[in-house]
Amino acid sequence: MSPKKTPLYEEHKKLNGNLVDFAGWYLPVEYEGLIPEHNTVRENVGLFDVSHMGEFMVDGKEALDFLNYTLSNDFSKLEDGQVGYSMILNENGGIIDDLLVYKRNDESFMLVPNAANTKKDFDHLSKFVDQYDVKFENRSDEFGQIAIQGPKSEELLQKFVDIDLSEMGYYHFKENVKYKNYDVLVSRTGYTGEDGFEVYGTPESTVELWNDLLEEGKEFNVKPCGLGCRDTLRFEASMPLYGNEMSDEISPLEVGLKFAVKMDKSDFIGKEATQKLIDKGVERKLIGIQMEKKRIARQGAEVEKDGKKIGEITTGYLSPTLGVCIANALVDKDSVETGDEVDVIIRKKPSKAKVISKQYLKNR
């Protein structure tokens, strides 16, 4: 089956975007190049087509109870108009996916899962719908979505919407925001480590807004950005990616995501297994690594200490912001501490590296 096209497919072609099949969608991996696109988000403002992301609607008297059982976070503590981060766990406490939860009120929510997992997530959550008084819908095909990211994103987007964006807090949102004759949803969210917004609207409004932002954004040196720099940006910002730092076999406790698992809830899927792991103690941990030389540690590369394998790389890049090769690695819990030297096996040969903090952007 050929990949699906987002509402912005034709715009990417006009801009000579290098389109690839990503999670079953045609999306640009880059336009001008990964490094200039990465840098424009760190310094100015960049635009991303994220229309491939899923959108589920949960409505009904027991919507809050449904989500508090099927997801790891506690949404009773979330304000109306606030966005929460959560995971879907399996019975073994492994991560099925991570997602954003938009809370309108206790009886109405929007979930935004990863594109590659949209069907899997919907099928999984649907198993529990009959236990609650809720309506659960997959409305992903009705939306386009643009991420506007970077220090000048507020100034640019403000030119097109009828609300004061400076009053919107991080991880908050507003619906029925006027852009021209369209009603759109605007949230102060993103996946880059910079200030930014995500705008959800109809396919038609998404195309118009994309082109308006590119035209008006010339004074900000705006650039359309692809999947390549989306990954380097999120990685530098210590944001995990499903399939790299998360999987069905990885617990949130092992990769620094315990904050999104609320053990004080009465019950949720994976609670028993997670409690057992808390009692026993985790056996693995996620660490940061800096390579001694400019050699990229790719996902899956083995990490050794004193000639013994202690784990594997989950993500590795030459950081455009820092100018050095850094990587995340999932390793045995007691094998290393910050400052220790390790070897990463690249093309069957050991390359020297040092364990550093995963908060990479603090080294700017």
Secondary structure, 3 states (H helix, E strand, C coil): CCCEECCCHHHHHHCCCCEEEECCEEEECCCCCHHHHHHHHHHCCEEEECCCCCCEEEECCCHHHHHHHHCCCCHHHCCCCEEEEEEEECCCCCEEEEEEEEEEECCEEEEEECHHHHHHHHHHHHCCHHHCCCEEEECHHHCEEEEEECCCHHHHHCCCCCCCHHHCCCCEEEEEEEECCEEEEEECCCCCCCCEEEEEECHHHHHHHHHHHHHHHHHHCCEEECHHHHHHHHHHCCCCCECCCECCCCCHHHCCCHHHCCCCCCCCCCHHHHHHHHHHCCCEEEEEEEECCCCCCCCCCEEEECCEEEEEEEEEEECCCCCCEEEEEEEECCCCCCCCEEEEEECCEEEEEEEECCCHHHHC
